[in-house]
Amino acid sequence: MKSDIHPNYRDVVFYDTSSEFKFLTKSTIETNETTVWTDGNSYPVYKIEVSSESHPFYTGKKMMLDTAGRVEKFNKRYAKK
């Protein structure tokens, strides 16, 4: 196997900025920032905007769309004259 061709696979903290949620997992993502985790060790941190803590599908705060209104609008726009 060739050496030095694989990315650095390490522990990384992902930080959801919208819900202040952090989780530790392994990743090859490159980042310059670090943070101290609950175990006292310092890990690279990567900021994300959406995670399972803040996504409407996973939190149950899914917005209901007005599909009937959209169908009527479509039919009105493309109805044969």
mmCIF file of the N, C-alpha and C atoms, coordinates in Angstrom:
data_MODEL
# 
_entry.id   MODEL 
# 
loop_
_atom_site.group_PDB 
_atom_site.id 
_atom_site.type_symbol 
_atom_site.label_atom_id 
_atom_site.label_alt_id 
_atom_site.label_comp_id 
_atom_site.label_asym_id 
_atom_site.label_entity_id 
_atom_site.label_seq_id 
_atom_site.pdbx_PDB_ins_code 
_atom_site.Cartn_x 
_atom_site.Cartn_y 
_atom_site.Cartn_z 
_atom_site.occupancy 
_atom_site.B_iso_or_equiv 
_atom_site.pdbx_formal_charge 
_atom_site.auth_seq_id 
_atom_site.auth_comp_id 
_atom_site.auth_asym_id 
_atom_site.auth_atom_id 
_atom_site.pdbx_PDB_model_num 
ATOM 1   N N  . MET A 1 1  ? 0.827   -1.174 0.000   1.00 0.00 ? 1  MET A N  1 
ATOM 2   C CA . MET A 1 1  ? 0.000   0.000  0.000   1.00 0.00 ? 1  MET A CA 1 
ATOM 3   C C  . MET A 1 1  ? 0.880   1.249  0.000   1.00 0.00 ? 1  MET A C  1 
ATOM 4   N N  . LYS A 1 2  ? 0.478   2.246  -0.748  1.00 0.00 ? 2  LYS A N  1 
ATOM 5   C CA . LYS A 1 2  ? 1.256   3.477  -0.797  1.00 0.00 ? 2  LYS A CA 1 
ATOM 6   C C  . LYS A 1 2  ? 1.121   4.239  0.514   1.00 0.00 ? 2  LYS A C  1 
ATOM 7   N N  . SER A 1 3  ? 2.198   4.871  0.922   1.00 0.00 ? 3  SER A N  1 
ATOM 8   C CA . SER A 1 3  ? 2.154   5.658  2.157   1.00 0.00 ? 3  SER A CA 1 
ATOM 9   C C  . SER A 1 3  ? 1.855   7.116  1.818   1.00 0.00 ? 3  SER A C  1 
ATOM 10  N N  . ASP A 1 4  ? 1.292   7.815  2.792   1.00 0.00 ? 4  ASP A N  1 
ATOM 11  C CA . ASP A 1 4  ? 0.991   9.247  2.695   1.00 0.00 ? 4  ASP A CA 1 
ATOM 12  C C  . ASP A 1 4  ? -0.018  9.615  1.606   1.00 0.00 ? 4  ASP A C  1 
ATOM 13  N N  . ILE A 1 5  ? -0.931  8.719  1.255   1.00 0.00 ? 5  ILE A N  1 
ATOM 14  C CA . ILE A 1 5  ? -1.967  9.074  0.287   1.00 0.00 ? 5  ILE A CA 1 
ATOM 15  C C  . ILE A 1 5  ? -3.340  9.182  0.948   1.00 0.00 ? 5  ILE A C  1 
ATOM 16  N N  . HIS A 1 6  ? -3.455  8.705  2.168   1.00 0.00 ? 6  HIS A N  1 
ATOM 17  C CA . HIS A 1 6  ? -4.740  8.720  2.850   1.00 0.00 ? 6  HIS A CA 1 
ATOM 18  C C  . HIS A 1 6  ? -4.880  9.960  3.727   1.00 0.00 ? 6  HIS A C  1 
ATOM 19  N N  . PRO A 1 7  ? -6.099  10.520 3.810   1.00 0.00 ? 7  PRO A N  1 
ATOM 20  C CA . PRO A 1 7  ? -6.297  11.693 4.677   1.00 0.00 ? 7  PRO A CA 1 
ATOM 21  C C  . PRO A 1 7  ? -6.199  11.318 6.148   1.00 0.00 ? 7  PRO A C  1 
ATOM 22  N N  . ASN A 1 8  ? -5.998  12.313 6.976   1.00 0.00 ? 8  ASN A N  1 
ATOM 23  C CA . ASN A 1 8  ? -5.857  12.114 8.418   1.00 0.00 ? 8  ASN A CA 1 
ATOM 24  C C  . ASN A 1 8  ? -7.233  11.825 9.020   1.00 0.00 ? 8  ASN A C  1 
ATOM 25  N N  . TYR A 1 9  ? -7.455  10.601 9.474   1.00 0.00 ? 9  TYR A N  1 
ATOM 26  C CA . TYR A 1 9  ? -8.720  10.167 10.075  1.00 0.00 ? 9  TYR A CA 1 
ATOM 27  C C  . TYR A 1 9  ? -8.592  10.291 11.578  1.00 0.00 ? 9  TYR A C  1 
ATOM 28  N N  . ARG A 1 10 ? -9.358  11.219 12.186  1.00 0.00 ? 10 ARG A N  1 
ATOM 29  C CA . ARG A 1 10 ? -9.178  11.523 13.602  1.00 0.00 ? 10 ARG A CA 1 
ATOM 30  C C  . ARG A 1 10 ? -10.501 11.894 14.245  1.00 0.00 ? 10 ARG A C  1 
ATOM 31  N N  . ASP A 1 11 ? -10.496 12.062 15.562  1.00 0.00 ? 11 ASP A N  1 
ATOM 32  C CA . ASP A 1 11 ? -11.675 12.520 16.289  1.00 0.00 ? 11 ASP A CA 1 
ATOM 33  C C  . ASP A 1 11 ? -11.878 14.013 16.033  1.00 0.00 ? 11 ASP A C  1 
ATOM 34  N N  . VAL A 1 12 ? -13.130 14.386 15.728  1.00 0.00 ? 12 VAL A N  1 
ATOM 35  C CA . VAL A 1 12 ? -13.475 15.783 15.460  1.00 0.00 ? 12 VAL A CA 1 
ATOM 36  C C  . VAL A 1 12 ? -14.781 16.092 16.184  1.00 0.00 ? 12 VAL A C  1 
ATOM 37  N N  . VAL A 1 13 ? -14.876 17.289 16.769  1.00 0.00 ? 13 VAL A N  1 
ATOM 38  C CA . VAL A 1 13 ? -16.110 17.748 17.401  1.00 0.00 ? 13 VAL A CA 1 
ATOM 39  C C  . VAL A 1 13 ? -16.889 18.556 16.378  1.00 0.00 ? 13 VAL A C  1 
ATOM 40  N N  . PHE A 1 14 ? -18.136 18.165 16.122  1.00 0.00 ? 14 PHE A N  1 
ATOM 41  C CA . PHE A 1 14 ? -19.022 18.930 15.266  1.00 0.00 ? 14 PHE A CA 1 
ATOM 42  C C  . PHE A 1 14 ? -19.916 19.776 16.155  1.00 0.00 ? 14 PHE A C  1 
ATOM 43  N N  . TYR A 1 15 ? -19.993 21.076 15.861  1.00 0.00 ? 15 TYR A N  1 
ATOM 44  C CA . TYR A 1 15 ? -20.700 22.044 16.696  1.00 0.00 ? 15 TYR A CA 1 
ATOM 45  C C  . TYR A 1 15 ? -21.840 22.659 15.892  1.00 0.00 ? 15 TYR A C  1 
ATOM 46  N N  . ASP A 1 16 ? -23.080 22.360 16.304  1.00 0.00 ? 16 ASP A N  1 
ATOM 47  C CA . ASP A 1 16 ? -24.268 22.924 15.665  1.00 0.00 ? 16 ASP A CA 1 
ATOM 48  C C  . ASP A 1 16 ? -24.494 24.317 16.226  1.00 0.00 ? 16 ASP A C  1 
ATOM 49  N N  . THR A 1 17 ? -24.273 25.331 15.412  1.00 0.00 ? 17 THR A N  1 
ATOM 50  C CA . THR A 1 17 ? -24.349 26.713 15.881  1.00 0.00 ? 17 THR A CA 1 
ATOM 51  C C  . THR A 1 17 ? -25.778 27.169 16.165  1.00 0.00 ? 17 THR A C  1 
ATOM 52  N N  . SER A 1 18 ? -26.773 26.536 15.553  1.00 0.00 ? 18 SER A N  1 
ATOM 53  C CA . SER A 1 18 ? -28.146 26.973 15.762  1.00 0.00 ? 18 SER A CA 1 
ATOM 54  C C  . SER A 1 18 ? -28.748 26.444 17.059  1.00 0.00 ? 18 SER A C  1 
ATOM 55  N N  . SER A 1 19 ? -28.250 25.312 17.555  1.00 0.00 ? 19 SER A N  1 
ATOM 56  C CA . SER A 1 19 ? -28.825 24.757 18.783  1.00 0.00 ? 19 SER A CA 1 
ATOM 57  C C  . SER A 1 19 ? -27.797 24.560 19.899  1.00 0.00 ? 19 SER A C  1 
ATOM 58  N N  . GLU A 1 20 ? -26.571 25.011 19.683  1.00 0.00 ? 20 GLU A N  1 
ATOM 59  C CA . GLU A 1 20 ? -25.505 24.881 20.686  1.00 0.00 ? 20 GLU A CA 1 
ATOM 60  C C  . GLU A 1 20 ? -25.229 23.417 21.044  1.00 0.00 ? 20 GLU A C  1 
ATOM 61  N N  . PHE A 1 21 ? -25.427 22.505 20.102  1.00 0.00 ? 21 PHE A N  1 
ATOM 62  C CA . PHE A 1 21 ? -25.253 21.071 20.310  1.00 0.00 ? 21 PHE A CA 1 
ATOM 63  C C  . PHE A 1 21 ? -23.901 20.645 19.751  1.00 0.00 ? 21 PHE A C  1 
ATOM 64  N N  . LYS A 1 22 ? -23.157 19.844 20.501  1.00 0.00 ? 22 LYS A N  1 
ATOM 65  C CA . LYS A 1 22 ? -21.855 19.346 20.074  1.00 0.00 ? 22 LYS A CA 1 
ATOM 66  C C  . LYS A 1 22 ? -21.834 17.822 20.146  1.00 0.00 ? 22 LYS A C  1 
ATOM 67  N N  . PHE A 1 23 ? -21.170 17.202 19.189  1.00 0.00 ? 23 PHE A N  1 
ATOM 68  C CA . PHE A 1 23 ? -20.967 15.761 19.257  1.00 0.00 ? 23 PHE A CA 1 
ATOM 69  C C  . PHE A 1 23 ? -19.599 15.403 18.695  1.00 0.00 ? 23 PHE A C  1 
ATOM 70  N N  . LEU A 1 24 ? -19.035 14.349 19.247  1.00 0.00 ? 24 LEU A N  1 
ATOM 71  C CA . LEU A 1 24 ? -17.692 13.904 18.892  1.00 0.00 ? 24 LEU A CA 1 
ATOM 72  C C  . LEU A 1 24 ? -17.803 12.668 18.010  1.00 0.00 ? 24 LEU A C  1 
ATOM 73  N N  . THR A 1 25 ? -17.116 12.697 16.875  1.00 0.00 ? 25 THR A N  1 
ATOM 74  C CA . THR A 1 25 ? -17.100 11.569 15.954  1.00 0.00 ? 25 THR A CA 1 
ATOM 75  C C  . THR A 1 25 ? -15.786 11.587 15.190  1.00 0.00 ? 25 THR A C  1 
ATOM 76  N N  . LYS A 1 26 ? -15.548 10.580 14.404  1.00 0.00 ? 26 LYS A N  1 
ATOM 77  C CA . LYS A 1 26 ? -14.338 10.527 13.599  1.00 0.00 ? 26 LYS A CA 1 
ATOM 78  C C  . LYS A 1 26 ? -14.620 11.101 12.216  1.00 0.00 ? 26 LYS A C  1 
ATOM 79  N N  . SER A 1 27 ? -13.623 11.805 11.668  1.00 0.00 ? 27 SER A N  1 
ATOM 80  C CA . SER A 1 27 ? -13.784 12.434 10.372  1.00 0.00 ? 27 SER A CA 1 
ATOM 81  C C  . SER A 1 27 ? -12.424 12.750 9.772   1.00 0.00 ? 27 SER A C  1 
ATOM 82  N N  . THR A 1 28 ? -12.405 13.013 8.468   1.00 0.00 ? 28 THR A N  1 
ATOM 83  C CA . THR A 1 28 ? -11.189 13.443 7.780   1.00 0.00 ? 28 THR A CA 1 
ATOM 84  C C  . THR A 1 28 ? -11.241 14.928 7.452   1.00 0.00 ? 28 THR A C  1 
ATOM 85  N N  . ILE A 1 29 ? -12.247 15.634 7.925   1.00 0.00 ? 29 ILE A N  1 
ATOM 86  C CA . ILE A 1 29 ? -12.424 17.049 7.610   1.00 0.00 ? 29 ILE A CA 1 
ATOM 87  C C  . ILE A 1 29 ? -11.280 17.880 8.195   1.00 0.00 ? 29 ILE A C  1 
ATOM 88  N N  . GLU A 1 30 ? -10.835 18.876 7.436   1.00 0.00 ? 30 GLU A N  1 
ATOM 89  C CA . GLU A 1 30 ? -9.743  19.745 7.874   1.00 0.00 ? 30 GLU A CA 1 
ATOM 90  C C  . GLU A 1 30 ? -10.312 21.002 8.513   1.00 0.00 ? 30 GLU A C  1 
ATOM 91  N N  . THR A 1 31 ? -9.791  21.384 9.663   1.00 0.00 ? 31 THR A N  1 
ATOM 92  C CA . THR A 1 31 ? -10.215 22.586 10.365  1.00 0.00 ? 31 THR A CA 1 
ATOM 93  C C  . THR A 1 31 ? -9.055  23.145 11.169  1.00 0.00 ? 31 THR A C  1 
ATOM 94  N N  . ASN A 1 32 ? -9.103  24.451 11.421  1.00 0.00 ? 32 ASN A N  1 
ATOM 95  C CA . ASN A 1 32 ? -8.025  25.107 12.167  1.00 0.00 ? 32 ASN A CA 1 
ATOM 96  C C  . ASN A 1 32 ? -8.393  25.369 13.613  1.00 0.00 ? 32 ASN A C  1 
ATOM 97  N N  . GLU A 1 33 ? -9.680  25.300 13.952  1.00 0.00 ? 33 GLU A N  1 
ATOM 98  C CA . GLU A 1 33 ? -10.140 25.591 15.304  1.00 0.00 ? 33 GLU A CA 1 
ATOM 99  C C  . GLU A 1 33 ? -10.100 24.335 16.173  1.00 0.00 ? 33 GLU A C  1 
ATOM 100 N N  . THR A 1 34 ? -9.905  24.533 17.477  1.00 0.00 ? 34 THR A N  1 
ATOM 101 C CA . THR A 1 34 ? -9.935  23.417 18.419  1.00 0.00 ? 34 THR A CA 1 
ATOM 102 C C  . THR A 1 34 ? -10.826 23.777 19.601  1.00 0.00 ? 34 THR A C  1 
ATOM 103 N N  . THR A 1 35 ? -11.267 22.762 20.323  1.00 0.00 ? 35 THR A N  1 
ATOM 104 C CA . THR A 1 35 ? -12.073 22.951 21.523  1.00 0.00 ? 35 THR A CA 1 
ATOM 105 C C  . THR A 1 35 ? -11.726 21.851 22.514  1.00 0.00 ? 35 THR A C  1 
ATOM 106 N N  . VAL A 1 36 ? -12.023 22.095 23.766  1.00 0.00 ? 36 VAL A N  1 
ATOM 107 C CA . VAL A 1 36 ? -11.787 21.096 24.808  1.00 0.00 ? 36 VAL A CA 1 
ATOM 108 C C  . VAL A 1 36 ? -13.092 20.336 25.034  1.00 0.00 ? 36 VAL A C  1 
ATOM 109 N N  . TRP A 1 37 ? -13.036 19.018 24.912  1.00 0.00 ? 37 TRP A N  1 
ATOM 110 C CA . TRP A 1 37 ? -14.204 18.157 25.072  1.00 0.00 ? 37 TRP A CA 1 
ATOM 111 C C  . TRP A 1 37 ? -14.382 17.819 26.547  1.00 0.00 ? 37 TRP A C  1 
ATOM 112 N N  . THR A 1 38 ? -15.461 17.144 26.911  1.00 0.00 ? 38 THR A N  1 
ATOM 113 C CA . THR A 1 38 ? -15.771 16.828 28.306  1.00 0.00 ? 38 THR A CA 1 
ATOM 114 C C  . THR A 1 38 ? -14.739 15.911 28.953  1.00 0.00 ? 38 THR A C  1 
ATOM 115 N N  . ASP A 1 39 ? -13.994 15.162 28.151  1.00 0.00 ? 39 ASP A N  1 
ATOM 116 C CA . ASP A 1 39 ? -12.961 14.283 28.722  1.00 0.00 ? 39 ASP A CA 1 
ATOM 117 C C  . ASP A 1 39 ? -11.658 15.021 29.018  1.00 0.00 ? 39 ASP A C  1 
ATOM 118 N N  . GLY A 1 40 ? -11.603 16.333 28.720  1.00 0.00 ? 40 GLY A N  1 
ATOM 119 C CA . GLY A 1 40 ? -10.425 17.139 29.007  1.00 0.00 ? 40 GLY A CA 1 
ATOM 120 C C  . GLY A 1 40 ? -9.434  17.223 27.868  1.00 0.00 ? 40 GLY A C  1 
ATOM 121 N N  . ASN A 1 41 ? -9.643  16.462 26.810  1.00 0.00 ? 41 ASN A N  1 
ATOM 122 C CA . ASN A 1 41 ? -8.747  16.490 25.648  1.00 0.00 ? 41 ASN A CA 1 
ATOM 123 C C  . ASN A 1 41 ? -9.176  17.579 24.670  1.00 0.00 ? 41 ASN A C  1 
ATOM 124 N N  . SER A 1 42 ? -8.213  18.066 23.904  1.00 0.00 ? 42 SER A N  1 
ATOM 125 C CA . SER A 1 42 ? -8.479  19.089 22.900  1.00 0.00 ? 42 SER A CA 1 
ATOM 126 C C  . SER A 1 42 ? -8.671  18.416 21.545  1.00 0.00 ? 42 SER A C  1 
ATOM 127 N N  . TYR A 1 43 ? -9.753  18.767 20.848  1.00 0.00 ? 43 TYR A N  1 
ATOM 128 C CA . TYR A 1 43 ? -10.075 18.187 19.546  1.00 0.00 ? 43 TYR A CA 1 
ATOM 129 C C  . TYR A 1 43 ? -10.347 19.303 18.544  1.00 0.00 ? 43 TYR A C  1 
ATOM 130 N N  . PRO A 1 44 ? -10.115 19.029 17.246  1.00 0.00 ? 44 PRO A N  1 
ATOM 131 C CA . PRO A 1 44 ? -10.509 19.997 16.229  1.00 0.00 ? 44 PRO A CA 1 
ATOM 132 C C  . PRO A 1 44 ? -12.030 20.138 16.233  1.00 0.00 ? 44 PRO A C  1 
ATOM 133 N N  . VAL A 1 45 ? -12.531 21.338 15.953  1.00 0.00 ? 45 VAL A N  1 
ATOM 134 C CA . VAL A 1 45 ? -13.969 21.572 15.940  1.00 0.00 ? 45 VAL A CA 1 
ATOM 135 C C  . VAL A 1 45 ? -14.375 22.096 14.567  1.00 0.00 ? 45 VAL A C  1 
ATOM 136 N N  . TYR A 1 46 ? -15.525 21.603 14.082  1.00 0.00 ? 46 TYR A N  1 
ATOM 137 C CA . TYR A 1 46 ? -16.077 22.036 12.804  1.00 0.00 ? 46 TYR A CA 1 
ATOM 138 C C  . TYR A 1 46 ? -17.497 22.527 13.049  1.00 0.00 ? 46 TYR A C  1 
ATOM 139 N N  . LYS A 1 47 ? -17.789 23.763 12.640  1.00 0.00 ? 47 LYS A N  1 
ATOM 140 C CA . LYS A 1 47 ? -19.095 24.364 12.879  1.00 0.00 ? 47 LYS A CA 1 
ATOM 141 C C  . LYS A 1 47 ? -20.043 24.025 11.736  1.00 0.00 ? 47 LYS A C  1 
ATOM 142 N N  . ILE A 1 48 ? -21.251 23.569 12.118  1.00 0.00 ? 48 ILE A N  1 
ATOM 143 C CA . ILE A 1 48 ? -22.292 23.250 11.147  1.00 0.00 ? 48 ILE A CA 1 
ATOM 144 C C  . ILE A 1 48 ? -23.554 24.029 11.502  1.00 0.00 ? 48 ILE A C  1 
ATOM 145 N N  . GLU A 1 49 ? -24.460 24.190 10.546  1.00 0.00 ? 49 GLU A N  1 
ATOM 146 C CA . GLU A 1 49 ? -25.678 24.952 10.782  1.00 0.00 ? 49 GLU A CA 1 
ATOM 147 C C  . GLU A 1 49 ? -26.863 24.066 11.129  1.00 0.00 ? 49 GLU A C  1 
ATOM 148 N N  . VAL A 1 50 ? -26.858 22.824 10.655  1.00 0.00 ? 50 VAL A N  1 
ATOM 149 C CA . VAL A 1 50 ? -27.986 21.926 10.882  1.00 0.00 ? 50 VAL A CA 1 
ATOM 150 C C  . VAL A 1 50 ? -27.467 20.556 11.304  1.00 0.00 ? 50 VAL A C  1 
ATOM 151 N N  . SER A 1 51 ? -28.053 20.021 12.361  1.00 0.00 ? 51 SER A N  1 
ATOM 152 C CA . SER A 1 51 ? -27.751 18.659 12.799  1.00 0.00 ? 51 SER A CA 1 
ATOM 153 C C  . SER A 1 51 ? -29.068 17.994 13.189  1.00 0.00 ? 51 SER A C  1 
ATOM 154 N N  . SER A 1 52 ? -28.999 16.817 13.749  1.00 0.00 ? 52 SER A N  1 
ATOM 155 C CA . SER A 1 52 ? -30.220 16.127 14.176  1.00 0.00 ? 52 SER A CA 1 
ATOM 156 C C  . SER A 1 52 ? -30.908 16.859 15.320  1.00 0.00 ? 52 SER A C  1 
ATOM 157 N N  . GLU A 1 53 ? -30.191 17.717 16.049  1.00 0.00 ? 53 GLU A N  1 
ATOM 158 C CA . GLU A 1 53 ? -30.779 18.493 17.142  1.00 0.00 ? 53 GLU A CA 1 
ATOM 159 C C  . GLU A 1 53 ? -31.592 19.670 16.645  1.00 0.00 ? 53 GLU A C  1 
ATOM 160 N N  . SER A 1 54 ? -31.288 20.184 15.445  1.00 0.00 ? 54 SER A N  1 
ATOM 161 C CA . SER A 1 54 ? -31.958 21.383 14.972  1.00 0.00 ? 54 SER A CA 1 
ATOM 162 C C  . SER A 1 54 ? -32.768 21.183 13.696  1.00 0.00 ? 54 SER A C  1 
ATOM 163 N N  . HIS A 1 55 ? -32.644 20.049 13.029  1.00 0.00 ? 55 HIS A N  1 
ATOM 164 C CA . HIS A 1 55 ? -33.376 19.823 11.784  1.00 0.00 ? 55 HIS A CA 1 
ATOM 165 C C  . HIS A 1 55 ? -34.846 19.539 12.086  1.00 0.00 ? 55 HIS A C  1 
ATOM 166 N N  . PRO A 1 56 ? -35.767 20.202 11.380  1.00 0.00 ? 56 PRO A N  1 
ATOM 167 C CA . PRO A 1 56 ? -37.196 20.040 11.661  1.00 0.00 ? 56 PRO A CA 1 
ATOM 168 C C  . PRO A 1 56 ? -37.699 18.601 11.539  1.00 0.00 ? 56 PRO A C  1 
ATOM 169 N N  . PHE A 1 57 ? -37.131 17.808 10.667  1.00 0.00 ? 57 PHE A N  1 
ATOM 170 C CA . PHE A 1 57 ? -37.586 16.431 10.503  1.00 0.00 ? 57 PHE A CA 1 
ATOM 171 C C  . PHE A 1 57 ? -37.324 15.614 11.764  1.00 0.00 ? 57 PHE A C  1 
ATOM 172 N N  . TYR A 1 58 ? -36.155 15.801 12.380  1.00 0.00 ? 58 TYR A N  1 
ATOM 173 C CA . TYR A 1 58 ? -35.780 15.019 13.555  1.00 0.00 ? 58 TYR A CA 1 
ATOM 174 C C  . TYR A 1 58 ? -36.347 15.576 14.852  1.00 0.00 ? 58 TYR A C  1 
ATOM 175 N N  . THR A 1 59 ? -36.626 16.874 14.897  1.00 0.00 ? 59 THR A N  1 
ATOM 176 C CA . THR A 1 59 ? -37.121 17.483 16.123  1.00 0.00 ? 59 THR A CA 1 
ATOM 177 C C  . THR A 1 59 ? -38.635 17.418 16.236  1.00 0.00 ? 59 THR A C  1 
ATOM 178 N N  . GLY A 1 60 ? -39.329 17.094 15.148  1.00 0.00 ? 60 GLY A N  1 
ATOM 179 C CA . GLY A 1 60 ? -40.788 17.030 15.168  1.00 0.00 ? 60 GLY A CA 1 
ATOM 180 C C  . GLY A 1 60 ? -41.442 18.376 14.981  1.00 0.00 ? 60 GLY A C  1 
ATOM 181 N N  . LYS A 1 61 ? -40.690 19.379 14.671  1.00 0.00 ? 61 LYS A N  1 
ATOM 182 C CA . LYS A 1 61 ? -41.227 20.721 14.455  1.00 0.00 ? 61 LYS A CA 1 
ATOM 183 C C  . LYS A 1 61 ? -41.360 20.995 12.963  1.00 0.00 ? 61 LYS A C  1 
ATOM 184 N N  . LYS A 1 62 ? -41.806 20.007 12.239  1.00 0.00 ? 62 LYS A N  1 
ATOM 185 C CA . LYS A 1 62 ? -41.936 20.108 10.802  1.00 0.00 ? 62 LYS A CA 1 
ATOM 186 C C  . LYS A 1 62 ? -43.067 21.056 10.441  1.00 0.00 ? 62 LYS A C  1 
ATOM 187 N N  . MET A 1 63 ? -42.820 21.926 9.495   1.00 0.00 ? 63 MET A N  1 
ATOM 188 C CA . MET A 1 63 ? -43.839 22.881 9.072   1.00 0.00 ? 63 MET A CA 1 
ATOM 189 C C  . MET A 1 63 ? -44.773 22.212 8.083   1.00 0.00 ? 63 MET A C  1 
ATOM 190 N N  . MET A 1 64 ? -46.045 22.472 8.216   1.00 0.00 ? 64 MET A N  1 
ATOM 191 C CA . MET A 1 64 ? -47.036 21.949 7.285   1.00 0.00 ? 64 MET A CA 1 
ATOM 192 C C  . MET A 1 64 ? -47.152 22.903 6.103   1.00 0.00 ? 64 MET A C  1 
ATOM 193 N N  . LEU A 1 65 ? -47.115 22.351 4.910   1.00 0.00 ? 65 LEU A N  1 
ATOM 194 C CA . LEU A 1 65 ? -47.240 23.166 3.709   1.00 0.00 ? 65 LEU A CA 1 
ATOM 195 C C  . LEU A 1 65 ? -48.679 23.172 3.244   1.00 0.00 ? 65 LEU A C  1 
ATOM 196 N N  . ASP A 1 66 ? -49.070 24.244 2.637   1.00 0.00 ? 66 ASP A N  1 
ATOM 197 C CA . ASP A 1 66 ? -50.417 24.379 2.094   1.00 0.00 ? 66 ASP A CA 1 
ATOM 198 C C  . ASP A 1 66 ? -50.430 23.740 0.711   1.00 0.00 ? 66 ASP A C  1 
ATOM 199 N N  . THR A 1 67 ? -50.534 22.406 0.667   1.00 0.00 ? 67 THR A N  1 
ATOM 200 C CA . THR A 1 67 ? -50.466 21.712 -0.618  1.00 0.00 ? 67 THR A CA 1 
ATOM 201 C C  . THR A 1 67 ? -51.711 21.944 -1.449  1.00 0.00 ? 67 THR A C  1 
ATOM 202 N N  . ALA A 1 68 ? -52.853 22.074 -0.809  1.00 0.00 ? 68 ALA A N  1 
ATOM 203 C CA . ALA A 1 68 ? -54.078 22.323 -1.575  1.00 0.00 ? 68 ALA A CA 1 
ATOM 204 C C  . ALA A 1 68 ? -53.968 23.657 -2.298  1.00 0.00 ? 68 ALA A C  1 
ATOM 205 N N  . GLY A 1 69 ? -53.457 24.646 -1.650  1.00 0.00 ? 69 GLY A N  1 
ATOM 206 C CA . GLY A 1 69 ? -53.288 25.949 -2.282  1.00 0.00 ? 69 GLY A CA 1 
ATOM 207 C C  . GLY A 1 69 ? -52.294 25.903 -3.426  1.00 0.00 ? 69 GLY A C  1 
ATOM 208 N N  . ARG A 1 70 ? -51.264 25.107 -3.286  1.00 0.00 ? 70 ARG A N  1 
ATOM 209 C CA . ARG A 1 70 ? -50.265 25.002 -4.341  1.00 0.00 ? 70 ARG A CA 1 
ATOM 210 C C  . ARG A 1 70 ? -50.824 24.273 -5.553  1.00 0.00 ? 70 ARG A C  1 
ATOM 211 N N  . VAL A 1 71 ? -51.630 23.236 -5.322  1.00 0.00 ? 71 VAL A N  1 
ATOM 212 C CA . VAL A 1 71 ? -52.236 22.498 -6.433  1.00 0.00 ? 71 VAL A CA 1 
ATOM 213 C C  . VAL A 1 71 ? -53.205 23.393 -7.186  1.00 0.00 ? 71 VAL A C  1 
ATOM 214 N N  . GLU A 1 72 ? -54.021 24.141 -6.457  1.00 0.00 ? 72 GLU A N  1 
ATOM 215 C CA . GLU A 1 72 ? -54.964 25.054 -7.108  1.00 0.00 ? 72 GLU A CA 1 
ATOM 216 C C  . GLU A 1 72 ? -54.230 26.121 -7.907  1.00 0.00 ? 72 GLU A C  1 
ATOM 217 N N  . LYS A 1 73 ? -53.162 26.613 -7.371  1.00 0.00 ? 73 LYS A N  1 
ATOM 218 C CA . LYS A 1 73 ? -52.370 27.623 -8.058  1.00 0.00 ? 73 LYS A CA 1 
ATOM 219 C C  . LYS A 1 73 ? -51.773 27.047 -9.346  1.00 0.00 ? 73 LYS A C  1 
ATOM 220 N N  . PHE A 1 74 ? -51.288 25.786 -9.282  1.00 0.00 ? 74 PHE A N  1 
ATOM 221 C CA . PHE A 1 74 ? -50.738 25.130 -10.465 1.00 0.00 ? 74 PHE A CA 1 
ATOM 222 C C  . PHE A 1 74 ? -51.818 24.936 -11.521 1.00 0.00 ? 74 PHE A C  1 
ATOM 223 N N  . ASN A 1 75 ? -52.970 24.411 -11.089 1.00 0.00 ? 75 ASN A N  1 
ATOM 224 C CA . ASN A 1 75 ? -54.061 24.173 -12.037 1.00 0.00 ? 75 ASN A CA 1 
ATOM 225 C C  . ASN A 1 75 ? -54.537 25.479 -12.665 1.00 0.00 ? 75 ASN A C  1 
ATOM 226 N N  . LYS A 1 76 ? -54.597 26.515 -11.898 1.00 0.00 ? 76 LYS A N  1 
ATOM 227 C CA . LYS A 1 76 ? -55.038 27.814 -12.404 1.00 0.00 ? 76 LYS A CA 1 
ATOM 228 C C  . LYS A 1 76 ? -54.039 28.352 -13.444 1.00 0.00 ? 76 LYS A C  1 
ATOM 229 N N  . ARG A 1 77 ? -52.784 28.179 -13.171 1.00 0.00 ? 77 ARG A N  1 
ATOM 230 C CA . ARG A 1 77 ? -51.758 28.706 -14.063 1.00 0.00 ? 77 ARG A CA 1 
ATOM 231 C C  . ARG A 1 77 ? -51.683 27.923 -15.374 1.00 0.00 ? 77 ARG A C  1 
ATOM 232 N N  . TYR A 1 78 ? -51.816 26.597 -15.312 1.00 0.00 ? 78 TYR A N  1 
ATOM 233 C CA . TYR A 1 78 ? -51.615 25.767 -16.492 1.00 0.00 ? 78 TYR A CA 1 
ATOM 234 C C  . TYR A 1 78 ? -52.912 25.150 -17.029 1.00 0.00 ? 78 TYR A C  1 
ATOM 235 N N  . ALA A 1 79 ? -54.032 25.665 -16.621 1.00 0.00 ? 79 ALA A N  1 
ATOM 236 C CA . ALA A 1 79 ? -55.320 25.150 -17.118 1.00 0.00 ? 79 ALA A CA 1 
ATOM 237 C C  . ALA A 1 79 ? -55.476 25.512 -18.594 1.00 0.00 ? 79 ALA A C  1 
ATOM 238 N N  . LYS A 1 80 ? -56.118 24.600 -19.324 1.00 0.00 ? 80 LYS A N  1 
ATOM 239 C CA . LYS A 1 80 ? -56.382 24.881 -20.730 1.00 0.00 ? 80 LYS A CA 1 
ATOM 240 C C  . LYS A 1 80 ? -57.472 25.936 -20.839 1.00 0.00 ? 80 LYS A C  1 
ATOM 241 N N  . LYS A 1 81 ? -57.292 26.837 -21.729 1.00 0.00 ? 81 LYS A N  1 
ATOM 242 C CA . LYS A 1 81 ? -58.257 27.931 -21.887 1.00 0.00 ? 81 LYS A CA 1 
ATOM 243 C C  . LYS A 1 81 ? -59.281 27.609 -22.930 1.00 0.00 ? 81 LYS A C  1 
# 
